[in-house]
Amino acid sequence: MTYPVIPNTDLIPTIELIYDILATENVASIDFDEIPQTYKYLKLMGSLRSDNAGVTDAMRMRLNDNSVADDYAFIEFMAYNSTYYIAEYVTNETAAMIGIANAATADAGRFGGLTLWMYDYTNTNKRPTWITVSPMGAGVDAGIADIQFRNYAGMFDNVEAVSRLTIFPNTGSNWLTGSRLSLYGVN
């Protein structure tokens, strides 16, 4: 005898859009302030392109306007063609690297993608942690062979609840028109 599996709907997470920001002009950063403290987790998704005078630029994240050196620690894994590397950043970091974006000299229409999950962002007994996935077509007219894939895992070495996220380019001055980030709350 078999029984039907009835899912417990209390275990199915709910995801609600908090902010959806589309840059209609070049902007130095994308800020999510006054983040509600009513969710268990945060999910950030989008695509970015910077004005850096190159093909790529890193995405950086600052929490609660905190730029204290050593308050951010993260690990980067990168795969590009047949090359890969892992790097650890644990000292003198005033913001976390979270992804890779296309920049000014990349082919038109190329934007670096980002998905970030942040855990327990309201719990003042825990240091907030996150993990990201960031794919990007890096080159100029190189086709599919120039895909980069980066993962980051990080920690904010501070136990304050996260109420603000600021995402800015590492080298460039601005995110270009058409860049977009959406922030979701997850329960």
C-alpha positions in Angstrom: 0.0 0.0 0.0 1.3 3.4 -0.9 0.3 6.7 0.6 0.4 10.1 -1.2 3.0 12.5 -0.1 1.4 15.6 1.2 4.0 18.4 1.5 4.0 20.4 4.7 3.4 23.9 3.4 5.0 25.4 6.5 8.3 24.1 5.2 8.0 25.8 1.8 9.9 29.1 1.9 8.2 32.3 0.8 10.1 34.8 -1.2 9.0 38.4 -1.4 10.4 41.2 -3.5 11.7 44.1 -1.2 13.4 46.3 -3.8 13.9 46.2 -7.6 16.4 48.8 -8.8 17.1 49.5 -12.4 19.8 52.1 -13.2 18.2 54.5 -15.7 21.5 56.5 -15.7 25.0 55.7 -14.6 25.2 55.4 -10.8 28.2 55.1 -8.4 26.4 52.4 -6.3 23.1 50.6 -5.8 21.9 51.0 -2.3 19.3 49.0 -0.4 18.6 50.9 2.8 16.1 50.3 5.5 16.0 46.6 4.8 13.1 45.1 6.8 14.2 42.9 9.7 11.3 40.5 9.3 12.9 37.8 7.1 15.2 34.9 7.9 17.4 35.3 4.8 18.1 37.7 2.0 18.5 36.9 -1.7 20.0 39.4 -4.1 19.9 38.9 -7.9 20.7 40.9 -10.9 23.1 41.9 -13.7 25.7 44.7 -13.7 28.1 46.5 -16.0 30.7 49.1 -14.9 32.4 52.0 -16.6 35.9 50.6 -15.8 38.2 51.1 -18.8 38.6 47.4 -19.3 36.6 44.2 -20.0 35.8 43.3 -16.4 35.3 44.8 -13.0 34.6 43.2 -9.6 31.4 43.7 -7.7 31.8 44.9 -4.1 29.4 44.9 -1.2 29.5 47.0 1.9 27.1 46.3 4.9 25.6 49.1 7.0 28.0 51.7 5.6 30.8 49.9 7.5 34.2 50.4 5.9 36.3 49.2 8.8 39.4 47.3 7.6 39.3 43.6 8.5 35.5 43.5 9.0 35.1 41.5 5.8 36.5 38.1 5.0 35.8 36.1 1.9 37.0 33.3 -0.4 36.9 33.4 -4.2 36.7 30.5 -6.6 37.1 31.4 -10.3 36.9 29.2 -13.4 37.7 30.5 -16.8 38.3 28.3 -19.8 40.6 25.6 -18.4 42.0 27.8 -15.7 40.8 28.0 -12.2 42.0 29.5 -8.9 41.0 29.9 -5.3 42.0 33.0 -3.2 41.3 34.0 0.4 40.9 37.6 1.5 41.0 38.1 5.3 42.9 41.2 6.0 42.5 44.9 5.3 39.2 44.4 3.4 36.8 47.4 3.7 34.1 45.7 1.5 33.5 42.2 0.2 34.0 41.1 -3.4 30.8 39.3 -4.4 30.9 38.9 -8.2 32.4 39.8 -11.6 30.8 42.4 -13.9 31.4 43.3 -17.5 33.0 46.7 -18.1 33.1 49.4 -20.7 35.2 47.7 -23.4 33.3 44.4 -23.3 30.9 43.7 -26.2 27.6 45.6 -26.1 24.9 44.0 -24.1 27.2 42.0 -21.8 26.4 42.3 -18.1 27.8 40.1 -15.3 25.2 38.1 -13.4 24.9 37.8 -9.6 22.9 35.6 -7.2 23.7 36.1 -3.5 22.2 34.4 -0.4 22.7 36.0 3.0 21.9 34.0 6.1 20.6 35.1 9.5 21.1 38.8 8.6 19.0 40.0 11.6 20.5 37.7 14.3 22.8 39.8 16.5 24.2 36.6 18.0 25.7 35.5 14.7 28.0 37.1 12.2 26.2 37.4 8.9 27.5 35.1 6.1 26.8 34.8 2.4 27.5 32.8 -0.7 27.3 34.0 -4.3 27.3 32.7 -7.9 28.5 35.1 -10.6 28.7 34.2 -14.3 29.9 36.5 -17.0 31.0 36.4 -20.7 34.4 38.2 -20.3 35.9 38.9 -23.6 35.4 40.8 -26.8 33.9 38.8 -29.7 35.4 35.6 -28.2 32.1 33.7 -28.2 31.2 31.1 -25.6 34.9 30.3 -24.8 35.2 33.4 -22.7 32.7 32.5 -20.0 33.9 33.2 -16.4 32.3 31.7 -13.4 33.0 32.9 -9.9 31.8 31.9 -6.4 32.4 33.8 -3.2 31.7 32.8 0.4 32.1 35.6 3.0 31.5 36.8 6.5 30.9 40.2 8.1 33.0 40.2 11.3 30.4 42.2 13.2 27.3 41.0 15.0 25.0 44.0 14.2 21.9 43.2 12.2 22.2 44.1 8.5 19.9 47.0 7.6 21.7 48.3 4.5 23.5 46.8 1.4 25.6 48.9 -0.9 26.9 47.4 -4.1 29.6 49.3 -6.0 32.2 48.6 -8.7 35.7 47.8 -7.5 37.7 49.8 -10.1 35.2 51.7 -12.1 33.3 54.8 -10.9 29.8 53.8 -11.9 27.4 51.0 -12.8 26.1 51.7 -16.3 22.6 52.4 -17.4 20.7 49.1 -17.6 22.3 47.6 -14.5 19.7 46.0 -12.2 19.6 44.4 -8.8 16.6 43.0 -7.0 16.5 42.2 -3.3 14.2 39.6 -1.9 13.3 38.5 1.7 13.0 34.8 2.4 11.0 33.2 5.2 
